Amino acid sequence: MEEVRLQKFMADCGVASRRKCEEYILEGNVSVNGKVVNELGVKVNPVKDKVEFRRKQIKPEEEKVYILLNKPIDYVTTAKDQFGRKNVLELVKGVKERIVPVGRLDMYTSGALLLSNDGDFVYKITHPKHEINKTYVATVIGNIENDKLHMLEEGVEIEDYITKPAKVRILKTDSEKNISRIEITIHEGKNKQVRKMCEKIGYPVRALHRTKIGNLSVKDLKIGEWRYLTLKEIQELVK
């Protein structure tokens, strides 16, 4: 069998995304045939080589699994959490395969989250070059003004980068409660990006929900519910 890069092999085994697996390698958490590997570029033979992650042998998952979850708030999206907080993997009961979250939603954001054990799928969904849209509904403090929306549409400076142009529309304003509800569609996925974008234009986020990934919607899933993706849905996401 043809040799593959170690991080790809790990991702195919359901350990994590390729980029996260690269971090694990550099941290010295991976060994090949009993020897610790702490540099990138190493290739392995999936049939002959023995690969261990944190001293446990890993093998490619036989059946690929693709799941859409409507994530509740107060759940973290890391495979393991050092603080013992509730984990999204606890919600996906009855799945025997070792799956990982595809990207992240912060603890206080609800909505669409994909989980899979297909490393290539995880890579294609999370890598910015594939520009897969993510749609959010944000409830913000204040009655938002159109000129502020234009700022989001054109891109705003956050920390050390300028966001790509976003699609934005007002869904509702409530003068009495002093809140607005807006829909924001982006294809980037930087840490807490939507929250930071809204804060930048002067409207802090009170609640945030991701409604869609690509054309995948969670409108038919209750909070905390999940389902398997259809073959057509998978193909549309990675086309």
Beta strands, then each sheet from edge to edge (+ up, - down):
strand 1: 4-5
strand 2: 30-32
strand 3: 35-37
strand 4: 43-44
strand 5: 51-53
strand 6: 56-57
strand 7: 66-71
strand 8: 100-102
strand 9: 109-116
strand 10: 134-141
strand 11: 157-158
strand 12: 161-162
strand 13: 167-174
strand 14: 179-186
strand 15: 205-213
strand 16: 216-217
strand 17: 226-228
sheet 1: 1+ 4-
sheet 2: 3+ 2- 5+ 6-
sheet 3: 8+ 9- 7+ 17-
sheet 4: 8+ 9- 15- 10+ 14- 13+
sheet 5: 8+ 9- 15- 16+
sheet 6: 11+ 12-
end
